[in-house]
Amino acid sequence: MIGLDAAPELAPYQTQPAQMPAASVGKVGRLRLCFAQRGERTILAHLYRQAPLLVQRALYWDEEMPEMACVYVLTTSGGILQGDRLGIDIELAAGARAHVTTQAATKIQQMDANYGVQTQRVTLAADSYLEYLPEPTIPYRDSRFLTHTELRVDPSATLLYGETLMPGRKYHAGGEIFAYEVFSSTLRAARPQGPELFVEKFLIEPGRHDVARPGVMGGFHVFANVVLMTPPEVATRVFDRTTPTWDDGTPLIAAASRLPNDAGLIYKVLGTESEPVRDAVRAFCAIAREEAVGRAVPRPFAWR
């Protein structure tokens, strides 16, 4: 559980929901996924699930990597509600390959008490490969949300972890842009048995600080953040192939930077609509996959 010492921004939001107290039965979701190599295929070797989080089974729909286990994280609650406390653990054994995503955008529902929390722990053993690329997060009006992610990645493994943050329900009831109260995201990375590599935290409180001001989002609405943890030689090849983008017509801005301690790269994208941002993230991930495992990314599904 994340305490107020680590997240003082949540101190003003300690009132209990009238419907059901925070962290009570039905509001504590747990998900544990353990992937392992079995013959020529990665399998979902262990699965623990507690509603409202749900995973059914591993699928093998990636034509370019048919041995890779693909898993969709589902929710039975229609989003994250006030008082929710969710936890996701993902572990890959040596040589395993997996793709984890969500069935739809994560909706942070409107709140009048307390807040929602999601913690994530991702552990990759030697020579494993994980694409953890959830669909975008949409914070509704008056929502308060904290996410805390811990990555522990072997130096020989590759992790693609991404998050895309929408401004809210942009076209709902005349527009709901930057109308949420708190969005707090912390990412910590380390080696499985080694020192911490880097920490990144961004805290957005639109009611206290203008998110649309120059130097923050400016005229942009959508923000994507992709972390590539991979061996240094792979990171160098990906960096050399990733061209900074400044497109006033779309509009879109994107660029990659090196992470400290030879941890890999971080790729950031700003846009006004979700699809161009999604395309930029997909292009970066395609380069990363090609350089890390020598495979292409399959064509987008027809409904994308």
N, C-alpha and C positions, 0 to 999 in steps of 0.2 A: 504494500500500500504506500502511496506517495503522501508524505506528511507535509504540513505547512512550512516546515523548515526548508524543504526543497522546492516548494511552490507557494510562496507567500501571496502570489497574485490571486489565490483562491480564498484567502482569509475573509473577504466580505461576503462570501456565498456559503455560509454554514447552516442556513435554515433548512429544516427537513421538509421534504415534499408532503403535502397533506394526504396524498393518495397512498403512499407507501414509503417508509423511511429509506434513506440511502443505504446501499449495501445489504438490503434485506433479501430474503428468499425470492428468486425470480429476477433479481437485479444484479446478481454476481455471475457473470458469464466466464467460463474457462474453456480454453482450447489448447490441446497439446498435440502437435504433429511431429512424428519421428520418421524420417525417410532413411532407407537403407538400400544398398545395392544387392540384388538377387539375380545372379546370372547376367544377362544382357539388359536387364530392366531395373529401374528404381521402383521400389514399392513403398507404400505407406505402411510401415512396419508396426507402428503404434499410433492409436488415435484415442484421445480422451476428449469428450465434449460435454459441456454443461450449458443449457439454454440461458440466455438467448443466442449464444454462438453455436454454430452447427457446421459440420463437414460430413458429407455422405460417403464419398469414395474417391480414389484417385482415378483420373481419366488419362488417356494417351492420344490426344487429338493433334499434337504438334507434329506435322508431317516432316519437318526438318530434323526433329529430335524425338523419334518415336519411342525411345527408351526412357524419356523424361516423364516423371509423374506430374500431372497437372491437377491442382486442387482449387476448388472454389470455396471460399469462406462465406457462409450464409448467416443471416440473422432472422430470428422469428419475431422480432419486436418492431420491425419497420424503421429502425434507426437507433440512435443512442439517446436515451431519455435521462431526465434529471435523476440523479442518484445512482445511475448505472456505474458499476465497477467491473470492467472487462479485462481479461488477461489472455494473451496469446503467446504460446511458446512454440518455436519451430526449430527442429534439430535435424541436421543432415550428417549421417555417418560418412566415413571415408569413401570417396568416389561417387557418392549419390548425386543425382541431378533432379531438380524439382522446380516447378513454376507454381507460385501461389498468388492468387488474386481474390477479388470479391465479386459477388454476383451482380452488384450494382453499386452506385455511389453510396458512400456512408453519409447518412443524413443526421445531423446533430439537431434534434428537435427543439422547438421553442421551450424556454424554461422560465419558471417564476420562483424556483427555490433550488438550492444546492447546485450541483454541476455533474458532468459526466467525465469518467476517466477510462482510458485504455492504455494498458502497459503491454509492451512487446519484448520478448527476448528471442534472439536469433543466434544459433550456434552452428558454425560450419567446421567440420573436420577436414583433414587433409584431402586435397584434390577434389573437393565437392564443388557444386555449382548450384546457385539458387537465384531465381528471379522472383523477388517479392514486390509485386507491382499492383497494389490495390487500385480500384477505381477512385475517382475524385471524392474529396470530402466537402460536404455542403453544410456550413453552419447557418442555421435558421436564425431569425430575429430573436434577440435576447438570450441566445444560447451561451453556455460556458463549458469549455471542453479542455481537458489536459491529456496529452499523449506523451508517453515516456518510452523510448525505445533503446534497448541495449543490444549491441552487435558484438559477437565474439567470433572472429574469423581467423582460421589458420592461414599462415602466410602463403600457402600454396593454393588456397581455395579462392573462388570468385563469388561475390555477392553483388547483385543489382537490387538496390532498395530504393523505391520511389514513393513520393507522396505529392499529390496535386490538390491544392486548396482553391476552392471557388470562393467568390465574394459573398455568397448567399444565394437565395433564389432570385436570380437577376431579373427574371421576367414575371415574377409573382406579384400580383396586385399592384402593378405600376412600378415594380422594382424594389428589391430588398438587398441593396448593395452595402456591405460593411455595416450591417445593422446588428451583428452579434456583439456580445459583451466581452468575452475572453476566448482567445484561442492560443494555447500554450503548447509548444512542441519542443521536446528535448531529445537529442540523439547522442548516445555515448558509444564509442567503439573501442575495442581492445582485442588483444590476442587471447586465445583460450587460457593460456597459462602465463601470460605476459603483462606488460604495462599497458595503461590506457594510451590510446593513440590520438584521439581527438574528441572534442565535445562541441556540439552546436545546439544552440537554443534560440528560438525566436518566439517572442511574446507579442501578441497583437491585441490591443484594447482600443477599438475604434472610438469609444466614448471619451477616452482620455487623450488620445493622440490621433490626429488626422491621418488615416492610412493612405488617402489619395494625394498626400502632399508630395512635392518633388523630393527625390532621394529615397522614397519608400516605394509605393506602387505607382505614383504619378498618375498617368491616365490609364494604367493597366488594371485588370481585374483578376486575372488567373495567375497563380504562382505554382510552379512545379520545381521540385527539389529531388535530384537523383544522385544517390551515392553509389559509386563503383569501388568496391574493395577487391583488389586483385593484385597479383605479383607485379613488381615495379616495371618489368619489361613489357607486360601486357598494357599497363597503364600508359606507358610512353607511346606505344603504337596507337592506342585509342586517342590519346591527346593530340598526336600529330594528325590524325584524320578528322578531328572535330573542329570545324571552322566556326568562329564566333559569328553570330547572326544579328543584324540590325535591319529589320524590314519595316519601314514606315507604312508600307501599303497594307500589310496584313492586319494590324501591326504585331510585331513579335521581336523580342530580344532574347538571345540565348548564348551561353558561353560555358566552358569548362575551366575548372581550376584544379591544381594539384592539392591533395590532402597532405597534412603533415605526417612525418614519420614513415614515408613511403607507403602509406596506407592505400593510395589509389587516387581517384578523382571525384570531384563533385560537379554536377551539371545543373545549372539553374536556368529556368525559362520564365519569361513574363509575356502575357498575351491578354487580349481583351475577350476572347472567346475560347472555349475549351478545346475545340477540334484542332486548331493550329498548334496549340500547346501539346496536345496528345501526339500529333504527328512528329513534332520535334523530339519529344521523349522517345517515341518509337524508333526514330532514326538513330539517336544516340545509343539506345539499347541494342539495335541491330549491329552497329559497329562493335560494341563491347562483346556481344556474343560471338561475332566472327573472329575477333582477336583472341578471345579466351578459350573457346572450344572448337573453332573452325567450322561453325554451322551458321546458316542463314536464319533469319526470322521469317516465319510463314506469312503469306499475304493476309491482310486484315479480313475478318469475317465480313460477309456481305452486308450485314446490318450495321456495321460501324461507319 
